Amino acid sequence: MGELRSLLRAARSVLATDSAALEAEVLLGEVLQRPRSWLYAHDRDPVTPGQEQQFLDLLRRRAEGVPLAYLLGRREFWSLMLQVSPDTLIPRPDTERLVELALQLMPPGCSSKVVDLGTGSGAIALALAHERPQACILAVDRSLPALRIAQANARRLGLEQVGLVQSDWGEALGLASYDLVVSNPPYLRVGDPHLCQGDLRHEPNLALQAGEDGLEAIRHIITAVPAHLCPGGWLLLEHGFEQGAAVRQLLHDRGLIEVTTELDIEQRERVSMGRVPET
């Protein structure tokens, strides 16, 4: 049987990345069901052949580019640990900016009616429900496997007040009116070189690509959603950092007011928003 330290040493050379040591420790901790801190104090401990093989299998898949979040089956977002799978986009810190802006428009204690379009793992909807438990939140996605993941997350986090609906964007909204609609839709153009890099190679194309200019989904949402907003209601959209001007123009053309774009943690244009006039 090998020792922990010898496995970790070999793993770092296999991954050969700046984060190789961290990722190797995380994967070995997952196999052993131990925190990383435990590994440091037990680096001479042996591992069983079965544990070693499981670790090597995970290591091989990571070296092939499979995202760490998919190997672990989870990713933290807004302090919530979410189950993820190849059926869902991996939640990213940039999207927390969308949550922050939405919360500013949802007064605490008020039963705001909110829709999250393209919910995926449920990250945005569940973060909002966690912070505003009295809000009425509907999470929509066309992917049934993704909705199953979102439902499992809602149940495990005790946030089952979030409604889940299978629909292509806003088609399931019917005649209801909402105070706020948020979305992190696909916004990469078909053939974007980023699709062949990093984690994106393994994430669902349905959640990434949006036509020849990357604006197909955003254009559809901006066209359809304002009809489902209450007077004074807001639409918030995450988008690529080079798409701010185009999204603002689309919002203006649809008749929304107070149109603005907010920056992400790297000071890049990331979320554009607009409000339906009250009269």
N, C-alpha and C positions, 0 to 999 in steps of 0.2 A: 504493500500500500504506500502511496506517495504522501508527502507532507504538504500541508497548506502552502508553506512558503515556496516550495519547489514548483507547485502548480501555478502559483501566482507569477513567479519569475518567468516560467515558460509562456504563460498567457500574455504577458506584456510584450514579448517579442513577436507573438503571433498577430496581435492587433496592430502594433507598430503605429500608434497614433498618439497625439498629445494627451488624450484622456484614457490611454490604454490601462494604466494602473487603476484608475477609478472604476472603469467599466469592468475590469477583471474582478475587482473586489466585490462590486455589486452583484455580478453574476454568480460568483462563488458563494456569497452570502445568501443569494436566492436558493441555490441548491441545498445549502446546509440549513436554511431557515434561521440564519443568525444575522445580527447587525454587523456592519463593517467594523465597528469598534471591537467586537468579539474576536475577529480574525487577527487583529494585532496582538492580542494577549495569548493566542493559541496557534501561533504560526508553525509550531513544531508538531501539532496534532496530526494524526493520520486521517486520511479519508478512505472510504470503502471503494472498491472497484466500481460499484454502481454509481456512486456520487462522482467519481472521477470521470466516468464516461458521460454522465449527464452534463457535467461542466464543460467537457471538451466539445460536446454536441452544440451547446449554447455558444461557446467560443467560436466554433466554426461558422455558425450562422451569422454571428455578429461580424466576423471577418468578411463574410460575403455581402455585408451591407444591411442586413435585416435590422431595423431600428431597435434600439435597446428597449423602448417602450413596448414594442410588440413581443419581444422575448420575455419581458417581465409580466406583460398583460395589464400594465397599469401606467398612469402618468398623473402627477399632481398638477392641479390647476386651481387657483384661487383657494389654496390650503385644503382643497378637497381631493382625496385620492380616487381617481376615476379608473374604471376598467376600460381598456381599449383593445382593439383588435384590428386586423387588416381591413375590416369592413368600415372602420371609422378613421377620420383624420386624427392625427396626434395633436392634442391641445398644446398651444404655444403661448409663451408669456405675452407676445404682442396682443393677443386677443383679450388679455385682462384689461387692456385700455378700453375696449368696447364695453366690458362689464362696468368699469368705473364710470364711464359716461352715462350708461343706462341708469345706474343707481342714482346719479345726480338728478335724474328726471323722474324718479320714483320715491316720493316722500315716504319716510318711515311711518308705519301705521296705516297707510292708505292701501286700499284694495285695488291697486293699479291693474289694468288688464293688458297683458304683455304677450307677444308672440316671438318665438325664436325660430326663424326659418332656416332649415338645413342644420338641424341640431347635432347630428352625428352622435358622439358619445353623451350628449346632453350637457356639455361643459358650461355653456353660457346660461342656459335655462336653470340649471341646478345651482350655479353660483348666485344668480339673482334670487332664486327661491330661498337659498340659505340666508341671504342678507335681508330679504323682504318676505318673511313668511306669510304675511297677509295678502300678498299679491296673487292674482289669478294668472298663471303662466301656462301657455300652450307651446309645446315643442313639436315642430313639424319636420319630417324628413321623408324623402321618397324611398329611401332604402329600409326595407323591413329588418334586415340583419342589424343595421345601425340602431334602429329603434329598440330592438331587443337589448342591445348593450345599454342604451340610455335608460330603459326601464329597469334593468338590473342595477344600474348606478343609483337611480332614484330610490329604489327599494332599500338598498344597502345603506344609503345615507339618511333614510327616514324622510325623504322629500317627495313622497308619493302624491302630494297635492298638485304636482306638475302633470298636466295632461299631455298625452302623446298621441300624435295623429300621423298616419301615413298619407302623404300628399306631395304633389309636385308643386313646390313653393306655396303660393297662397290659395290654391284651388279649393282647399278644405275650409277656408275661413267663412264662406257663406255670406250671410247678411249681417254678421256680428261686427261690432266696432271695437277698436282697441285704442288704448292710450299710447302704446309704444310697440313698435316692431323693430327687432334687431336681427342682424344676420351677418354671418361670416361665410359668404357664398364662395364658390370657386371663382378665381379671378386670374388664372394663368392662361395665356393664349395657347392654342394647339401648337405643339412643336417648340414650346419654350424650353431653352436648354437646361433650365433648373429642374425640369422633370426627369432628367437623366442623372441627377446629382443627389447624393446624400439620402436622407430618409424618404424624400419624395418618390424615389424609384419604387418604393414598396407601398405607398399610400394609395387609396382608391382614386382613380382618375376622375370618377364622378364628382368627387369633392374638390378637385384641383383645376380641371380644365373648363374653360368657358368660351369656346368659339375662337374665331380667327384673331380677335382683338382682346380677348380676355374679359370682355364686358357683357357677354351675352346674358349671364344670369343676373347681373346687376341691373342691366337694362330692363329685363323682364320684371324684376322686383319693383323697380321705380315706377314702371308703367302701371302695374296692377295693385300694389299695396296701398297707396294713398286712399283709394276708395274704401278701404277697411279701417281707416284711422278716424278717431273722433276729431271734431274740430279742435285744433290746437295740438293734436297728437303728433308724435315724432317718429321718424324713420332713421335708423342708424345702420350704417354699412361699413364693414371692414373691407379694405381693398389693397391692391399693390401700391408701393410707395411712389410709383410714377403715374398713378391713375387719378390722383386727387382732382386735378383740373377737369378731367373728363366726367368724373362722377358729380362734381359740383354743377357742371353744365346740365347734366341729365336731371338733377334735382330741380334746378331753376326752370328748365323747360317743362317739367311736370307741374309747375305752379307752387312748389314748396317755398317757404320763406325761412329767413334766419339760417340760410345755408352756410355751413362752415366745415372746415376739415381740421381734425385734431391730430397731433403728433404722437408717435409711439415712444418707447423708452430709448430708442436710438435717434430721436428727433427727426423721424421721417414721417411724411404724411401717411396716415394709416386708417383713420375712421372719418367718414363724411356723414353729415346729418342735415336734416331739414325738417321743418314743421308745416303741418297743414294749416292754412289760415282759419281763424275762428269764425269768420263770416263769409 
